Amino acid sequence: MPDRIQPFDVEDRRRVTEAFTALASSSEVQRVPELLCAACVDLLPVTGASISITGSRTARALWCASDDTAARLAEAQYTLGDGPCQSALDRAAPVLAPDLTQGPDARRWPVFAHQAVELGVRAVFSLPLGAGALAIGTLDLYRDTAGALSPRDLRIALLARDAVTFAVLNLEAASDGFVSGDEAGVASWVDAAEADHVEVHQAVGMVMVQIGVDPEQALDRLRAHAFSEGRTVTEVAQEILARTLRFQPEADDNQRKGRGRLGDEGDGDRS
């Protein structure tokens, strides 16, 4: 990343403004999240993009993704609780990983880097959404080839990030009834985007009660279980809510090791 980001070029600002202004006038409100990701991919030399929103460290939801790889990459970071996205949220600053196959990027997030490379991802650029030290989510860009963004591409990415932040804040406001327009359409996709957020949040609450820990520890247990089985946190949360999976205190884990789902063998509790 350059030591100092240069002022935005007039032409670059025009390109970004035109790309996102077209979305604002779209009559297909439910497609706006998808179109936001597509606009970022069109503007930049990247393979895919995703946008995640967050309410706290223990709850984050994928808002939209340009393709399946982008979605799986976002879910992998949420499941691990590690990666450029989480670092960008923690620092409220851009985190650029131009080469996940080797060097400092691969060493900084070794497990995530391995999973990303298996997905065909070689570089990730995570830009926090929001203003100042308050991050409400991230815009995550990935490439299937290693290499840093040029200074100009980074400036365009930051402009796109600002446009996405504006869209997220205004469309969420619309879903709460503060902005006129197709409120039903806006609310439908905002609710859908928050569905995973709610499921994981509820599951964390259940695990807190089951094993007597705080929210961070409960989420850590969900993540550890998901990682050990090669699944996502969202999938594990759904099982907890369906009561086909119940966690036990650490002291009881060894006694219950190897047991299956509820109703399979004995009491069938898994942790």
C-alpha positions as CSV (number, residue, x, y, z in Angstrom):
1,M,0.0,0.0,0.0
2,P,1.4,3.5,-0.8
3,D,2.6,5.6,2.1
4,R,0.1,8.3,1.1
5,I,-3.1,7.9,-0.9
6,Q,-3.3,10.6,-3.6
7,P,-6.4,12.8,-4.2
8,F,-9.0,11.1,-6.3
9,D,-8.7,11.7,-10.0
10,V,-11.7,13.5,-11.6
11,E,-12.2,10.8,-14.2
12,D,-12.1,8.0,-11.6
13,R,-14.7,9.8,-9.5
14,R,-16.9,10.2,-12.5
15,R,-16.7,6.5,-13.4
16,V,-17.6,5.4,-9.8
17,T,-20.3,8.0,-9.5
18,E,-22.0,6.9,-12.8
19,A,-21.8,3.2,-11.9
20,F,-23.5,3.7,-8.5
21,T,-25.9,6.4,-9.6
22,A,-27.4,4.0,-12.0
23,L,-28.1,1.6,-9.2
24,A,-29.9,4.2,-7.1
25,S,-32.5,4.6,-9.9
26,S,-32.9,0.9,-10.4
27,S,-36.5,-0.3,-10.3
28,E,-35.4,-3.8,-9.2
29,V,-34.8,-3.0,-5.6
30,Q,-34.3,-6.6,-4.6
31,R,-31.3,-6.8,-7.0
32,V,-29.5,-3.8,-5.6
33,P,-27.1,-5.8,-3.3
34,E,-26.2,-8.1,-6.2
35,L,-25.7,-5.1,-8.5
36,L,-23.5,-3.3,-6.0
37,C,-21.1,-6.2,-6.0
38,A,-21.2,-6.4,-9.8
39,A,-20.4,-2.7,-10.1
40,C,-17.3,-3.2,-7.9
41,V,-16.1,-6.0,-10.1
42,D,-16.7,-4.0,-13.2
43,L,-14.8,-1.0,-11.9
44,L,-11.7,-2.9,-10.7
45,P,-9.3,-5.6,-11.9
46,V,-10.7,-8.2,-9.5
47,T,-12.4,-11.5,-9.9
48,G,-15.2,-11.1,-7.4
49,A,-16.6,-9.1,-4.5
50,S,-18.7,-9.5,-1.4
51,I,-20.2,-7.2,1.1
52,S,-20.7,-8.2,4.8
53,I,-22.5,-6.2,7.5
54,T,-21.8,-6.6,11.2
55,G,-23.5,-5.6,14.4
56,S,-20.7,-6.8,16.7
57,R,-17.7,-9.0,16.8
58,T,-20.0,-12.0,17.5
59,A,-22.4,-11.4,14.6
60,R,-21.7,-10.8,10.9
61,A,-23.8,-11.6,7.9
62,L,-23.0,-11.9,4.2
63,W,-25.0,-9.1,2.5
64,C,-24.3,-10.1,-1.1
65,A,-21.6,-11.8,-3.2
66,S,-20.8,-11.6,-6.9
67,D,-20.2,-15.4,-7.1
68,D,-20.0,-18.6,-5.1
69,T,-16.3,-18.2,-4.4
70,A,-16.8,-14.8,-3.0
71,A,-19.6,-16.1,-0.7
72,R,-17.5,-19.1,0.4
73,L,-14.5,-16.8,1.1
74,A,-16.6,-14.6,3.3
75,E,-18.1,-17.5,5.2
76,A,-14.7,-19.1,5.7
77,Q,-13.5,-15.9,7.4
78,Y,-16.6,-15.8,9.6
79,T,-16.2,-19.4,10.6
80,L,-12.5,-19.0,11.4
81,G,-12.9,-15.6,13.0
82,D,-9.7,-14.7,11.2
83,G,-8.6,-13.2,7.9
84,P,-8.3,-9.8,6.1
85,C,-12.0,-9.1,6.7
86,Q,-11.8,-9.5,10.5
87,S,-8.5,-7.6,10.6
88,A,-10.2,-4.7,8.6
89,L,-13.1,-4.7,11.1
90,D,-10.7,-4.7,14.1
91,R,-8.5,-1.9,12.7
92,A,-11.3,0.1,10.9
93,A,-8.7,0.4,8.1
94,P,-8.1,-1.3,4.8
95,V,-6.3,-4.6,4.9
96,L,-4.6,-5.6,1.7
97,A,-3.3,-9.2,1.1
98,P,-1.8,-9.3,-2.4
99,D,-0.4,-12.8,-2.2
100,L,-1.9,-15.5,0.0
101,T,0.3,-18.3,-1.4
102,Q,3.5,-17.2,0.3
103,G,5.2,-14.5,2.4
104,P,3.7,-12.4,5.1
105,D,0.1,-12.7,4.0
106,A,0.2,-16.5,4.1
107,R,1.9,-16.4,7.5
108,R,-0.4,-13.8,9.0
109,W,-3.6,-16.0,8.5
110,P,-2.2,-19.5,7.8
111,V,-5.4,-21.4,8.0
112,F,-7.5,-18.9,6.2
113,A,-4.8,-18.5,3.5
114,H,-4.8,-22.2,2.9
115,Q,-8.5,-22.4,2.6
116,A,-8.6,-19.3,0.3
117,V,-5.9,-20.9,-2.0
118,E,-7.9,-24.1,-2.2
119,L,-10.9,-22.0,-3.4
120,G,-8.7,-20.6,-6.2
121,V,-8.2,-17.2,-4.5
122,R,-4.7,-15.7,-4.5
123,A,-5.3,-12.1,-3.3
124,V,-7.8,-10.4,-1.0
125,F,-8.5,-6.7,-0.3
126,S,-10.8,-5.9,2.6
127,L,-12.1,-2.3,3.0
128,P,-14.2,-1.4,6.1
129,L,-17.5,0.3,5.5
130,G,-18.4,3.2,7.7
131,A,-16.8,6.4,8.9
132,G,-13.9,6.9,11.2
133,A,-13.4,4.2,13.8
134,L,-16.9,2.8,13.4
135,A,-17.0,-0.1,10.9
136,I,-20.4,-1.4,10.0
137,G,-19.1,-4.1,7.7
138,T,-16.6,-4.7,4.9
139,L,-16.3,-4.7,1.1
140,D,-14.1,-7.7,0.3
141,L,-12.5,-8.0,-3.2
142,Y,-10.6,-11.1,-4.4
143,R,-8.5,-12.0,-7.3
144,D,-7.6,-15.4,-8.7
145,T,-4.0,-14.1,-9.4
146,A,-1.6,-12.7,-6.9
147,G,-0.6,-9.1,-7.1
148,A,-1.2,-5.7,-5.4
149,L,-3.7,-3.1,-6.5
150,S,-2.1,-0.2,-8.3
151,P,-2.4,3.2,-6.5
152,R,-5.1,4.2,-9.0
153,D,-7.0,1.0,-8.5
154,L,-6.8,1.4,-4.7
155,R,-8.2,5.0,-5.0
156,I,-11.1,3.6,-7.1
157,A,-11.7,0.8,-4.6
158,L,-11.9,3.4,-1.8
159,L,-14.4,5.4,-3.8
160,A,-16.4,2.3,-4.4
161,R,-16.2,1.5,-0.6
162,D,-17.7,5.0,0.1
163,A,-20.5,4.4,-2.4
164,V,-21.3,1.0,-0.9
165,T,-21.3,2.5,2.6
166,F,-23.8,5.2,1.5
167,A,-26.0,2.5,-0.1
168,V,-26.0,0.2,3.0
169,L,-26.8,3.1,5.4
170,N,-29.6,4.5,3.2
171,L,-31.2,1.2,2.2
172,E,-31.2,0.1,5.8
173,A,-32.8,3.4,6.8
174,A,-35.4,2.8,4.0
175,S,-36.2,-0.6,5.5
176,D,-36.9,1.1,8.9
177,G,-39.4,3.4,7.2
178,F,-37.2,6.6,7.2
179,V,-36.9,6.9,3.4
180,S,-39.8,6.8,1.0
181,G,-39.9,4.5,-2.0
182,D,-40.4,0.8,-2.4
183,E,-40.1,0.1,1.3
184,A,-41.5,-3.4,1.0
185,G,-38.9,-4.4,-1.6
186,V,-36.0,-2.8,0.4
187,A,-37.2,-4.5,3.7
188,S,-37.4,-7.9,2.0
189,W,-33.7,-8.1,1.0
190,V,-32.4,-6.3,4.2
191,D,-34.3,-8.9,6.3
192,A,-32.8,-11.7,4.1
193,A,-29.3,-10.3,4.5
194,E,-29.8,-10.2,8.3
195,A,-31.1,-13.8,8.5
196,D,-27.8,-15.4,9.1
197,H,-26.9,-12.6,11.6
198,V,-30.0,-13.4,13.6
199,E,-29.5,-17.2,13.5
200,V,-25.9,-17.1,14.7
201,H,-26.8,-14.5,17.4
202,Q,-29.6,-16.8,18.7
203,A,-27.3,-19.8,18.6
204,V,-24.6,-18.0,20.5
205,G,-27.2,-17.2,23.2
206,M,-28.2,-20.9,23.5
207,V,-24.6,-22.0,23.7
208,M,-24.0,-19.4,26.5
209,V,-26.7,-21.0,28.5
210,Q,-25.7,-24.6,27.7
211,I,-22.1,-24.3,28.8
212,G,-22.1,-21.2,31.0
213,V,-19.7,-18.9,29.1
214,D,-19.7,-15.3,27.7
215,P,-20.6,-14.5,24.0
216,E,-17.0,-14.5,22.8
217,Q,-16.3,-17.9,24.2
218,A,-19.6,-19.3,22.9
219,L,-18.8,-18.0,19.4
220,D,-15.3,-19.6,19.7
221,R,-16.9,-22.9,20.5
222,L,-19.2,-22.7,17.5
223,R,-16.2,-21.8,15.3
224,A,-14.1,-24.6,16.6
225,H,-16.9,-27.1,16.1
226,A,-17.5,-25.9,12.5
227,F,-13.9,-25.9,11.6
228,S,-13.3,-29.4,13.0
229,E,-16.1,-30.8,10.8
230,G,-15.4,-28.7,7.7
231,R,-18.6,-26.8,8.0
232,T,-19.7,-23.2,8.4
233,V,-20.7,-21.3,11.5
234,T,-24.1,-20.6,9.9
235,E,-24.7,-24.4,9.3
236,V,-23.8,-25.2,12.9
237,A,-26.0,-22.4,14.2
238,Q,-29.0,-23.8,12.3
239,E,-28.5,-27.2,13.9
240,I,-28.3,-25.6,17.4
241,L,-31.6,-23.8,16.8
242,A,-33.2,-27.0,15.5
243,R,-32.0,-28.7,18.7
244,T,-30.2,-31.4,16.8
245,L,-26.9,-30.2,18.3
246,R,-26.2,-29.3,21.9
247,F,-23.0,-28.2,23.4
248,Q,-21.6,-29.4,26.8
249,P,-19.2,-27.8,29.3
250,E,-15.5,-28.4,28.5
251,A,-15.1,-30.8,31.5
252,D,-17.7,-33.2,29.9
253,D,-16.3,-33.1,26.4
254,N,-14.1,-36.2,26.6
255,Q,-16.9,-38.3,28.1
256,R,-19.2,-37.4,25.2
257,K,-16.6,-37.6,22.4
258,G,-17.7,-39.7,19.5
259,R,-21.5,-39.4,20.1
260,G,-23.7,-38.5,17.2
261,R,-26.8,-36.3,16.8
262,L,-29.7,-36.2,19.2
263,G,-31.5,-39.5,18.9
264,D,-28.6,-41.4,17.2
265,E,-26.8,-43.0,20.1
266,G,-27.6,-42.6,23.8
267,D,-28.4,-38.9,24.4
268,G,-26.6,-38.1,21.2
269,D,-25.3,-34.6,22.2
270,R,-22.4,-33.2,20.2
271,S,-20.0,-30.5,21.1
